[in-house]
Amino acid sequence: QAVADGGRLVDKADVISAQTGSKAARDEALIAHKEFEDKIEFATINLSMYQSPDVRQTELVDVAAMFRQHRQGFASRLGESLAAGWYGVLDVLLALMVLWPAWLLVLAGALMYRRYRKPG
């Protein structure tokens, strides 16, 4: 067919040979690509992870030392104690005043006892 078309047979043979070579190279590249895809598809990946142990520290606050450091002085604590004691006395007096009807009965009973008591 190359001779019938007219032209140089060597050039046309070179072209045909080049086409055949390029088709063969394309086929080989396609086969290599398919083999590579098969290797990727069936590949197994093994991962192992390692982390060195962490060292942790905890700081605890000494609460008793904090209270000792920030407590009030003696004079202010004495004043608060005296005030609390005074309020305690007032609370007792108020509690006794709630019982005023009982105090009236006791007073009336004492007066009646003195009045009707036989001297003797």
C-alpha positions in Angstrom: 0.0 0.0 0.0 2.9 2.3 0.7 4.3 1.7 -2.8 1.0 2.2 -4.5 0.4 5.6 -2.9 3.6 6.8 -4.4 6.4 8.1 -2.4 9.4 6.8 -0.9 9.0 3.4 0.6 11.6 4.0 3.3 9.9 7.1 4.6 6.5 5.3 4.8 8.1 2.3 6.4 9.6 4.6 9.0 6.3 6.2 9.7 4.6 2.8 10.0 7.4 1.6 12.2 7.1 4.7 14.4 3.3 4.3 14.7 3.7 0.7 15.7 6.4 1.7 18.2 4.2 4.4 19.7 1.2 2.0 19.9 3.5 -0.6 21.6 4.8 2.1 24.0 1.2 3.2 24.7 0.2 -0.4 25.4 3.2 -0.9 27.7 2.4 2.3 29.6 -1.2 1.2 29.9 -0.2 -2.2 31.3 2.3 -0.5 33.7 -0.5 1.8 34.8 -2.9 -1.1 35.4 -0.2 -3.0 37.4 0.4 0.1 39.5 -3.3 0.5 40.2 -3.5 -3.2 41.2 -0.6 -2.8 43.6 -2.3 0.3 45.2 -5.7 -1.4 45.4 -4.4 -4.4 47.2 -1.8 -2.7 49.3 -1.7 -3.1 53.0 -0.5 -0.3 55.2 0.6 -1.1 58.8 0.9 1.9 61.1 2.2 1.8 64.6 2.2 4.9 66.8 4.3 5.5 69.9 4.0 8.3 72.4 6.4 8.7 75.3 4.6 8.9 78.6 3.7 12.3 79.9 4.9 13.4 83.4 2.2 15.4 85.2 2.6 17.5 88.2 -0.1 18.8 90.5 0.3 21.7 92.9 -1.9 21.6 96.0 -2.6 24.8 97.9 -1.9 24.7 101.7 -5.3 26.1 102.8 -4.4 26.2 106.5 -1.3 28.3 105.7 -3.3 30.6 103.6 -5.8 31.2 106.5 -2.9 31.7 108.9 -1.4 34.3 106.6 -4.6 36.2 106.0 -6.4 36.0 109.4 -7.3 39.1 111.4 -5.3 40.4 114.2 -6.0 39.8 117.9 -7.7 43.2 118.6 -10.2 42.9 115.8 -11.0 39.3 116.7 -11.5 40.3 120.4 -13.9 43.1 119.3 -15.9 40.7 117.2 -16.1 38.1 120.0 -17.3 40.8 122.5 -19.9 42.0 120.0 -21.1 38.4 119.3 -21.3 37.8 123.1 -23.3 41.0 123.6 -25.7 40.0 120.8 -26.0 36.6 122.5 -27.1 38.3 125.8 -29.6 40.4 123.9 -31.0 37.3 122.2 -31.5 35.5 125.5 -33.3 38.6 126.9 -35.5 38.7 123.8 -36.3 35.0 124.2 -37.3 35.5 127.9 -39.5 38.5 126.8 -41.4 36.2 124.4 -42.5 34.3 127.5 -44.1 37.4 129.2 -47.5 35.7 129.8 -45.7 33.0 131.8 -43.9 35.7 133.8 -47.2 37.4 134.6 -48.6 34.1 135.9 -45.6 33.5 138.0 -45.8 37.0 139.5 -49.5 36.6 140.2 -49.0 33.2 141.8 -46.2 34.7 144.0 -48.4 37.6 145.1 -51.3 35.3 145.9 -49.0 32.9 147.9 -47.7 35.8 150.0 -51.2 37.2 150.5 -52.9 34.0 151.6 -50.1 32.4 153.4 -50.8 31.6 157.0 -48.3 33.1 159.3 -47.1 30.5 161.4 
